[in-house]
Amino acid sequence: MENLILSLNVIAPLCLLILIGVAINRVGLIGSDGVRQMNAITFRVFLPVLLFNNIYKTTIAEVFDAGLVVYAVVTCLLSFLIGMLLLPKLVKDKAIIGEMIQGSLRSSIVLYGLPVVTGLFGESAAGITALLVALVVPLINVMSVIALQVFTGHESNKHDIILSILKNPLIIGSLGGILFSLTGIRLPAFLETTLNDVGRLATPIALIMLGASFRVSSIAAHFKELAGCVIVKLVAYPLIFLTVAILLGFRGVHLAVLLTLYGSPTASASFAMAQQMTSGDGMLTANIIVFTSVFGTVTMFLFIFVLKSFGFI
């Protein structure tokens, strides 16, 4: 019961923020142009600052675990390659493949992972989660940019892809955080305070704008693809990769961190990126985030319950 309450306490505020966005749209306080503009600001300002702050505050050298990092990187690369190789053969609408790959890859490890891990193991375990945020999240962002750029619906070349990666605000924010963390450079107190305030805006605004963009009618357009992404994101990938992790000897906090990497709902930042980088409206991504957030409460509870019952975490 404690694990269920923990999961609900983590995910319920995210769902409520989405519902606030739905209500704001229904009463006409914001239109589609306003949503797109706010998503652009979130993608280019708030989210990069949030990523920078999370990594900047982490002393990477103190929490570095080579085995954990290597396993996380290899499994994320495998997920990416599976999507890039198989989805073009299975999905007719090539323009949405990038959104499907991103939706299956990106997890709310910052929003969901930290509370879950610290709830299970205490505040001292936060550093290990931050380690993956610092080293794996930038890689996932790069892979997401590649997927979205390759399947934008128009011709892409290597130059376009590389340029998109270098210009991507989320990657710039992540790399900036890594640079400051590794070099030990500290910002003036007033600047840290300002960046903290700006970073705190990212999650609520991203989720509210997600809700404001949500359209029930958009579910039917790509229902099979949506259902497939939700199942892969919340069940298939975590089940496969956690089983292998257990066989390799991962236990305790390390296994819990991997659980949040694979089993957390799709990151809300995915929607802003999809809107900015694709020729569509990003509604498939919005629906993936909404449905993984709703069903993720159940699947995360089940994974935690089973892993704790068998003494793995």
Order of alpha helices (4+ residues) and beta strands (2+ residues): alpha-alpha-alpha-alpha-alpha-alpha-alpha-alpha-alpha-alpha-alpha-alpha-alpha-alpha-alpha-alpha-alpha-alpha
